[in-house]
Amino acid sequence: MKRRLTVYRGYANEQEIVVFGHVFKKNTPDSYNLEGKRLHHAHSVLRMFTIKTLGDIPISFRFEDITATTKTLANGYFRIALPYPKKIKSGWHTFTITANLNGEPVEETGEFNKPFPGGYALISDIDDTFLISHSDNFFKKIYVLLTRNVYKRKIFEGVVRHYQMLSVAGRTAENGINAFFYVSSSEWNLYNFIVHFTKLNDMPKAVLKLKDLKSGLGDFLFTGGGNHNHKFRKIKHLLEFYPELTFILLGDDSQKDPFIYEQIIKMFPTNVKAVYIRSTGRNQKTTVIEALDNIQSLKVETCYFKNSATAILHSQNIGLIS
């Protein structure tokens, strides 16, 4: 079925709800089959990266007794931040977005999460942090993306167990689970693929914060690359949005995660409990070791690991998990 509106998972605190999405000219990226075999899958991926968006489209938001109307930006993206003075229960909530496409209303439901008080919030990268993507090898990265469907992509051994244990770190059965945010340089084109992959592998349900949508084959060749400043901005926003939460940051050394996290901790020296960096090469990188040593000097725990079993042991040793 053709769809032209995509609504992403949003988030809320005690005063505000934030939701976002895209309006497309013909099809949403999740209109294409991510489960086909090689040629069919490659065709679907390429179509996902040649989609067009619609700007200045009227958008209506509805949650319980609150409504709001706005329009998409020039690139088809909408982001709605709404003050909400009433008490919102912790956990996931459903809302509705309606797009007015030439007088025809198109409606989709979405979800937003309000984290449970106390405990931790987890911010994790995706590519080569839990999804094996070969980000440091251009040709292999593109080959894997084009030839391996969502069922064929691999996850690092032990990472699901670690993340599931972190989801209940500092919690009891009565006070919910920790909130997860997956912040990545992958583009919004891959949103449905990432959501599907994380569900298949029993990863914690998360809010995704991705990079600007790509809309051409030339852009596709540089998927996941380029400037990573958007990750710094989005992580900084989350720490500002939830000043009452203690964060755990998880990433890898294939791109800029250790240095982004180092900057974040310099700005928020008491808001982060621990940093986990996966080593993706044969040897650990000297520059990463130096960044983590600097983080450690600010009294934030760090772990530079090859296998998730090492990260799990570290989490146990510092009292995060039992």
C-alpha atoms as one frame of an Amber mdcrd trajectory, in Angstrom:
protein
   0.000   0.000   0.000   1.316   3.448  -0.962   1.959   5.802   1.943   3.057
   9.429   1.889   3.361  10.282   5.599   5.900   8.889   8.055   5.673   9.637
  11.774   8.693   8.847  13.934   8.796   7.983  17.627   8.770  11.115  19.763
   9.578  11.949  23.377   8.363  14.070  26.281   9.383  15.478  29.642   7.277
  17.039  32.386   6.426  20.150  30.360   6.780  19.394  26.653   6.035  16.833
  23.924   8.261  16.587  20.830   7.123  14.696  17.706   8.494  14.671  14.162
   8.174  13.080  10.728   8.201  13.594   6.939   5.684  14.081   4.140   6.626
  12.526   0.797   5.577  13.255  -2.792   4.784   9.661  -3.768   5.894   6.985
  -1.316   7.410   6.739   2.135  10.738   4.869   2.431   8.923   2.049   4.269
   6.768   1.423   1.177   9.625  -0.658  -0.257  10.383  -4.283   0.509  13.346
  -4.709   2.851  13.030  -8.484   2.935  13.684  -9.344  -0.719  16.659 -11.235
  -2.059  19.756  -9.531  -3.419  18.615  -7.765  -6.606  15.146  -7.001  -5.268
  16.621  -5.741  -2.020  19.196  -3.578  -3.814  16.422  -2.084  -5.959  14.357
  -1.298  -2.862  17.303   0.376  -1.105  18.066   2.542  -4.131  14.403   3.582
  -4.388  14.479   4.521  -0.696  17.255   6.999  -1.486  15.555   8.608  -4.507
  12.334   9.709  -2.817  11.009  13.263  -2.934   9.411  15.274  -0.141   6.745
  17.976   0.014   7.243  21.309   1.748   4.644  23.654   3.249   2.083  20.865
   3.748  -0.462  21.482   6.563   0.075  19.121   9.515  -2.256  18.522  12.477
  -1.239  16.918  15.773  -3.689  15.371  18.242  -3.040  13.867  21.691  -5.830
  13.501  24.240  -7.371  16.984  24.539  -4.588  18.899  22.809  -4.382  19.752
  19.094  -1.951  21.857  17.081  -1.513  22.730  13.414   1.675  23.608  11.541
   3.310  23.012   8.137   6.250  20.973   6.884   9.573  22.665   6.233  10.926
  23.005   2.698  12.509  19.531   2.920   9.226  17.871   3.936  10.283  17.496
   7.577   8.133  18.526  10.501   9.067  18.819  14.150   6.433  19.886  16.656
   7.362  20.913  20.214   4.254  21.417  22.347   3.949  22.693  25.928   1.776
  20.274  27.897   1.003  21.441  31.433  -0.954  18.357  32.482   0.617  15.338
  34.143   1.778  12.727  31.610   2.278   9.195  32.854   5.686   7.646  32.246
   5.941   5.203  29.356   4.799   5.114  25.729   1.777   7.095  24.487  -0.076
   7.179  21.150  -0.806  10.354  19.178  -2.164  11.147  15.700  -0.739  13.185
  12.828  -2.874  14.257   9.864  -1.364  15.717   6.675  -3.556  17.685   4.272
  -2.450  16.615   0.778  -4.370  18.685  -1.781  -7.500  18.579   0.323  -7.144
  14.866   1.069  -6.428  14.069   4.745  -3.796  11.384   5.328  -3.594  10.137
   8.912  -0.958   8.133  10.767  -0.542   7.255  14.436   2.743   7.628  16.262
   4.196   7.051  19.711   6.160   9.171  22.138   7.971   8.104  25.290   8.126
   9.879  28.618  10.987   8.294  30.594  10.336   6.903  34.045  11.923   9.011
  36.799  15.173   7.834  38.336  17.411   5.181  36.849  19.276   5.935  33.645
  18.770   7.016  30.037  20.819   5.314  27.334  22.109   6.981  24.159  23.570
   4.571  21.618  25.019   4.849  18.149  23.822   2.222  15.644  26.326   1.371
  12.885  29.169  -0.777  14.241  27.990  -0.174  17.786  25.353  -2.908  17.601
  24.614  -3.296  13.847  27.625  -4.626  11.920  27.977  -2.079   9.086  31.699
  -1.770   8.172  31.532   2.027   8.377  35.309   2.350   7.985  35.310   0.420
   4.671  33.411   2.345   1.968  33.006  -0.463  -0.585  32.101  -3.139   1.958
  29.596  -0.831   3.652  27.768  -0.154   0.364  27.938  -3.825  -0.657  26.377
  -4.985   2.617  23.673  -2.309   2.502  22.681  -3.275  -1.046  22.914  -7.071
  -0.853  21.822  -8.074   2.654  18.214  -7.623   3.660  17.040  -6.962   7.191
  17.076 -10.693   8.021  20.635 -11.125   6.767  22.216  -8.220   8.625  24.230
  -9.177  11.698  24.356  -7.876  15.246  27.402  -8.134  17.520  27.385 -11.123
  19.831  26.336 -10.282  23.387  25.115  -6.757  22.620  21.421  -7.637  23.019
  22.063  -9.107  26.468  24.044  -6.020  27.502  21.386  -3.582  26.298  18.559
  -5.549  27.881  20.430  -5.564  31.188  21.071  -1.816  30.904  17.368  -1.253
  30.214  16.602  -2.326  33.794  19.748  -0.915  35.464  18.783   0.795  38.688
  15.149  -0.279  38.296  12.689  -2.470  40.137   9.640  -4.200  38.698   7.490
  -1.360  40.027   9.313   1.643  38.524   9.541   0.887  34.816  12.530   0.595
  32.488  15.209   2.985  31.257  14.667   5.055  28.121  16.789   4.375  25.035
  17.725   6.785  22.247  19.492   5.584  19.097  21.395   8.588  17.686  23.136
   7.859  14.400  24.608   9.312  11.202  22.327   6.975   9.262  19.662   8.958
   7.429  15.901   9.037   7.964  15.625   6.960   4.771  16.675   3.964   6.894
  14.275   4.551   9.790  11.975   1.628   8.994  14.934  -0.685   8.374  16.455
   0.186  11.774  13.135  -0.194  13.632  12.537  -3.569  11.943  16.095  -4.743
  12.685  15.929  -3.794  16.366  12.567  -5.572  16.765  13.900  -8.730  15.087
  16.864  -8.788  17.454  14.962  -7.971  20.676  16.775  -4.695  21.181  15.201
  -2.176  23.579  12.501  -0.016  22.002  13.993   3.424  21.401  13.454   6.901
  20.058  15.591   7.367  16.925  17.463  10.562  16.074  18.907  10.288  12.556
  20.543  12.450   9.905  18.778  14.569   7.267  16.923  12.648   4.575  18.810
  11.792   1.357  17.009  12.151  -1.962  19.428  11.114  -4.699  21.711   8.282
  -5.802  24.749  10.534  -5.374  23.754  11.077  -1.745  23.311   7.329  -1.290
  27.010   6.687  -1.936  27.841   8.789   1.122  25.182   7.388   3.436  26.240
   7.448   7.064  29.263   9.606   6.313  30.135  13.279   6.158  29.916  15.647
   9.065  28.834  14.164  12.406  28.097  17.471  14.157  24.385  16.669  14.066
  25.029  13.850  16.561  26.645  16.272  18.988  23.699  18.675  18.673  21.091
  15.955  19.168  22.836  14.403  22.157  23.336  17.844  23.705  19.611  18.523
  23.245  18.659  15.275  25.017  20.832  16.055  28.033  19.311  19.538  28.198
  15.787  18.139  27.764  16.261  15.624  30.603  18.532  17.323  33.178  17.165
  15.062  35.911  18.338  11.835  34.228  21.763  10.191  34.378  23.003   9.060
  30.967  25.058   6.167  29.648  26.656   6.713  26.217  27.460   3.825  23.871
  29.334   4.045  20.573  32.293   2.744  18.582  35.634   3.925  17.241  34.878
   3.710  13.494  33.898   7.386  13.316  33.727  10.214  15.880  31.762   8.832
  18.841  34.563   8.989  21.470  35.322  12.631  20.649  31.662  13.671  20.516
  31.104  12.044  23.903  34.214  13.761  25.281  32.783  17.149  24.246  29.396
  16.299  25.763  30.896  15.325  29.113  32.959  18.519  29.267  29.667  20.424
  28.956  27.668  18.127  31.290  30.279  16.838  33.778  27.751  15.401  36.267
  25.090  14.026  33.894  26.902  10.974  32.492  27.655   7.807  34.426  29.618
   5.788  31.850  30.876   5.670  28.259  31.186   2.438  26.248  33.195   2.386
  23.004  33.414  -0.711  20.802  36.781  -1.338  19.141  36.119  -2.153  15.465
  39.672  -2.763  14.228  42.436  -5.168  15.066  44.025  -2.726  17.491  42.693
  -0.036  19.767  43.272   3.515  18.556  45.651   5.765  20.455  43.500   8.867
  19.944  40.461   7.034  21.345  42.420   5.853  24.395  43.498   9.457  25.020
  39.908  10.731  24.748  38.646   8.058  27.147  41.454   8.794  29.597  40.376
  12.423  29.538  36.774  11.392  30.175  37.924   9.156  33.039  39.731  12.140
  34.570  36.307  13.799  34.869  35.164  10.890  37.032  33.059   9.243  34.307
  33.524   5.485  33.902  34.814   4.306  30.514  35.146   0.957  28.760  36.958
   0.403  25.436  36.042  -3.128  24.414  36.134  -5.586  21.539  33.526  -8.042
  22.804  30.287  -7.222  24.581  31.161  -9.737  27.303  33.868  -7.291  28.405
  31.357  -4.438  28.474  28.912  -6.527  30.520  31.633  -7.369  33.054  32.535
  -3.684  33.318  28.881  -2.753  33.926  28.759  -5.337  36.697  32.001  -4.131
  38.252  30.823  -0.520  38.502  27.449  -1.560  39.903  25.276  -0.681  36.890
  23.924  -4.208  36.504  23.874  -7.279  38.683
